[in-house]
Amino acid sequence: MPSSSASSVGLSFQPDRPAGGYGARGGRKRRSWREGRWEPSLSLSRSRLPGRRGERVPLAGLALGGVTSSLGKHNFQQPHGMLLRCHLKRALPQKVSCRFCAVMGKLQSKLKHSTYKYRPDGFRDERIQTKAFQEYSPAHVDTVSVVAALNSDLCVSGGKDKTVVAYNWRTGNVVKRLKGHEREITKIACIHKSGQFFSASRDKTVMMWDLQGSSQPRQQFSGHTMVVTGLAVSPDTSQLCTGSRDNTLLLWDVGTGQCAERASVSRNLVTHLCWVPREPYILQTSEDKTIRLWDSRGLQVAHIFPAKQHIQTYCEVSEDGHKCISCSSGFGGEGCEATLWDLRQTRNRICEYEGHFQTVASCVFLPRALALMPVIATSSHDCKVKIWNQDSGACLFTLSLDGAGPLTSLAVADTVSLLCASFSRGIRLLRVDHSRGLELQEVAGF
């Protein structure tokens, strides 16, 4: 006689046999050999059922109710059915309760960017976007290399299309499209609360723009022999510092456009520059894996931080000027970290933020209004934006921008919004949501 199986959970039950010594106990679990493997089987004695005592009845004539069976480490609860005389009636589909899955979490089907095989049910690391998403008219027609906030409504961006775009990210409108560079835009530096900003390019030049003026650059700075990869404006906006892959830093007079100072360090391929607020110091990262602090008074190296193991791609200084963050390149989780440094007398490493799987391209200090604790945000080539507890180094939330490609730049737009430039999907507008704790939502793209 063929075996009867409960299809809802895939258990195979063998019918009773004349020989085999099942004994007088009913409901005892047994194992039987079927098709080259051992399967759990169950025999019930009629002594446990109404009728003649001692008469064995095949399970095909019964419907199971509340039978619990074990398979390996999984414990399933069989759905309740009805007691029938001649056949096994299938119960309605019910949720399978598995204590193993409840402990370990659901098995993830895609492990491309995760080292965890199981995801706990209460895991808040990555959430599916449920709020309305607005797609504005695109700012660029190609990869966006950099984005920076000009004021509370406008941002400035540049990319491979050789165009600098001033964009109102609240309304989704292009304010001004500026053309003047001959190659890709690499860096943007804004004079906050004004309409003026600077752009650097692979054409070895830096240009100054004014939104209230014409569409032509107000000033041009030429002096590097290779691509300009660093750009920083002094707090009083009177000086501009530029860096390049030609191993040099240049200090410019913004008013005249003349180079005031020049410094060169062997193998110092500049990746980013950042001016320390209210100080004459400039922070610089390099492909030689070091972070340097320059004194603009004479353009001399004031301090060199301990060398890292990977190329330093970016740096950012806190508003109070006491701390800074640097980002590391890497692949497969090796490197790929951000590091918090003390800029005061000790100048020691404070904390590291590890969790990205590819190069960390940008980092920002987030406004204190975003959370009760000090937090920072990082963006990476692994398509993820992460929010971190600045003090403990714990990752508070991860937003995955699938399909965006490498994330190239990150900027604070206002107290609750971030702007993220990407390789494939333009600029993404992200918003911090506190309705269910600290979360990051993708709300618009342009």
Long-range contacts (C-beta under 8 A, 24 or more apart in sequence): 1-58, 1-60, 3-34, 3-41, 4-58, 4-59, 4-60, 4-88, 6-64, 6-78, 6-88, 7-90, 8-78, 8-79, 8-90, 8-91, 8-93, 8-94, 8-96, 9-69, 9-76, 9-78, 9-96, 11-39, 11-40, 11-69, 11-71, 11-76, 11-78, 12-39, 12-40, 12-41, 13-40, 13-41, 13-42, 13-59, 13-64, 14-39, 14-41, 14-42, 14-43, 14-59, 15-58, 15-59, 15-60, 16-43, 16-44, 16-56, 16-57, 16-58, 16-59, 22-56, 24-54, 29-69, 29-70, 40-69, 40-70, 40-71, 42-67, 42-69, 49-83, 59-88, 60-87, 60-88, 61-85, 61-86, 61-87, 61-88, 62-88, 63-88, 63-89, 63-91, 64-88, 73-100, 74-98, 74-99, 74-100, 74-101, 75-99, 75-100, 113-357, 113-382, 113-383, 113-384, 113-400, 115-333, 124-397, 124-437, 124-439, 125-395, 125-397, 125-398, 126-398, 126-399, 126-400, 127-439, 129-441, 129-442, 131-441, 131-443, 132-443, 133-442, 133-443, 133-444, 133-445, 134-172, 134-443, 134-444, 134-445, 135-444, 135-445, 135-446, 136-172, 136-173, 136-444, 136-445, 136-446, 137-172, 137-173, 137-174, 137-446, 138-426, 138-446, 139-165, 139-167, 139-174, 139-426, 139-427, 139-446, 140-165, 140-426, 143-405, 143-408, 143-422, 143-423, 143-424, 144-408, 144-409, 144-421, 144-422, 144-423, 144-426, 144-427, 145-184, 145-185, 145-186, 145-408, 145-409, 145-421, 146-185, 146-186, 146-187, 146-188, 146-408, 146-409, 146-421, 147-188, 147-409, 147-410, 147-411, 147-419, 147-420, 147-421, 147-427, 148-188, 148-189, 148-190, 148-197, 148-409, 148-411, 149-190, 149-192, 149-411, 149-412, 149-413, 149-419, 150-190, 150-192, 150-194, 150-195, 150-197, 150-211, 151-192, 151-193, 152-413, 152-414, 154-211, 155-411, 155-413, 155-419, 155-427, 156-188, 156-190, 156-197, 156-199, 157-188, 157-421, 157-427, 158-184, 158-185, 158-186, 158-187, 158-188, 158-199, 158-201, 159-184, 159-185, 159-421, 160-184, 160-185, 162-201, 164-188, 164-199, 164-207, 164-209, 166-211, 167-427, 167-446, 169-413, 169-417, 169-419, 169-427, 169-429, 169-444, 169-446, 172-444, 172-446, 175-211, 176-211, 176-215, 178-209, 178-215, 178-217, 179-215, 180-207, 180-216, 180-217, 181-205, 181-207, 186-227, 186-228, 186-229, 187-228, 187-229, 187-230, 187-231, 187-272, 188-231, 189-231, 189-232, 189-233, 189-240, 190-233, 191-233, 191-237, 194-237, 196-237, 198-231, 198-233, 198-240, 199-231, 200-228, 200-229, 200-230, 200-231, 200-242, 201-227, 201-228, 202-227, 202-228, 204-228, 204-244, 206-231, 206-240, 206-242, 206-252, 208-254, 219-254, 219-257, 220-257, 221-250, 221-252, 221-257, 221-259, 223-250, 223-259, 223-262, 224-248, 224-250, 229-269, 229-270, 229-271, 229-272, 230-270, 230-271, 230-272, 230-273, 230-284, 231-273, 232-273, 232-274, 232-275, 232-282, 233-275, 234-275, 234-296, 235-275, 235-277, 235-278, 235-279, 239-296, 241-273, 241-275, 241-282, 241-294, 241-296, 242-273, 243-270, 243-272, 243-273, 243-284, 244-270, 245-269, 245-270, 245-287, 249-273, 249-282, 249-284, 249-294, 249-299, 251-296, 251-299, 261-296, 261-298, 261-299, 262-299, 263-294, 263-299, 263-300, 263-301, 265-292, 265-301, 268-292, 271-311, 271-312, 271-313, 271-314, 272-313, 272-314, 272-315, 273-315, 274-315, 274-316, 274-317, 274-324, 275-317, 276-317, 276-321, 276-324, 276-343, 277-317, 277-319, 277-320, 277-321, 278-321, 279-321, 281-343, 283-315, 283-317, 283-324, 283-343, 284-315, 285-312, 285-313, 285-314, 285-315, 285-326, 285-327, 286-311, 286-312, 287-311, 287-312, 291-315, 291-324, 291-326, 291-341, 293-343, 293-347, 303-347, 305-341, 305-347, 305-349, 306-349, 308-339, 309-335, 310-334, 310-335, 310-336, 313-359, 313-360, 313-361, 314-360, 314-361, 314-362, 314-363, 315-363, 316-363, 316-364, 316-365, 317-343, 318-365, 319-365, 323-350, 323-365, 325-363, 325-365, 325-376, 326-363, 327-359, 327-360, 327-361, 327-362, 327-363, 327-378, 328-359, 328-360, 329-359, 329-360, 330-356, 330-358, 330-359, 330-360, 331-357, 331-358, 331-359, 332-357, 332-358, 333-357, 335-359, 336-360, 336-380, 336-382, 338-363, 338-376, 338-378, 338-388, 340-376, 340-390, 351-390, 351-391, 351-392, 351-393, 352-393, 353-378, 353-386, 353-388, 353-393, 353-395, 354-393, 355-386, 355-395, 355-398, 356-380, 356-382, 356-384, 356-386, 357-382, 358-382, 358-406, 359-406, 361-406, 361-407, 361-408, 361-409, 361-410, 362-407, 362-408, 362-409, 362-410, 363-410, 364-410, 364-411, 364-412, 364-418, 365-390, 365-412, 366-412, 366-418, 366-432, 367-412, 367-415, 369-415, 369-416, 370-415, 370-416, 370-432, 370-438, 371-396, 371-432, 371-438, 375-438, 377-410, 377-418, 378-410, 379-407, 379-408, 379-409, 379-410, 379-420, 380-406, 380-407, 381-406, 381-407, 383-407, 385-410, 385-418, 385-420, 385-430, 385-440, 387-438, 387-440, 396-438, 397-438, 397-439, 397-440, 399-430, 399-440, 399-441, 399-442, 401-425, 401-428, 401-442, 404-428
